[in-house]
Amino acid sequence: MAATDIITTLIGGGLIGAITALLSMRSTLRKASAEASRSEAETERVRMDNAEHATRVLMDNIVKPLQDELNETRKCLRATKGEITRLRKSIDAAGSCRHRDGCPVLAGMRDEEADPQPEPGGKRGQRVDARNPVRSGSDEGAGS
């Protein structure tokens, strides 16, 4: 065997080895790429699951109680509006009442309109017995 035969065998064998290595590396690269794609898909799925769970927790713990509170507040507001409407009708009707001259409620409302901020210890907030109204400044209603 001549030196050229040895060099040719080494180069030829090296070439076949290099081709074999390239082919095996290509298949390893495909496997690694497929594995990376699967990992990315799994990561995205976990991220989506976490987002869904966080949304569910947010809805259950924050949004639903706030909606319930808002609905309760709306009910109270409707009830309050109804009471205010009834009060306005009563106040409007009180002006044509035959007892309006001696009515302590109307007198109190007139006093409140004249002096919206009564002094401490004043009569504002005191309850008047409807069966025995006290007339301001006179003893006409008191029987002896």
Protein Blocks (a to p, Z undefined) as FASTA:
>chain_A
ZZklmmmmmmmmmmmmmmmmmmmmmmmmmmmmmmmmmmmmmmmmmmmmmmmmmmmmmmmm
mmmmmmmmmmmmmmmmmmmmmmmmmmmmmmmmmmmpcklmmmmklmmmmmmmmmmbaceh
ianhiacdfklccdehiaklpcZZ
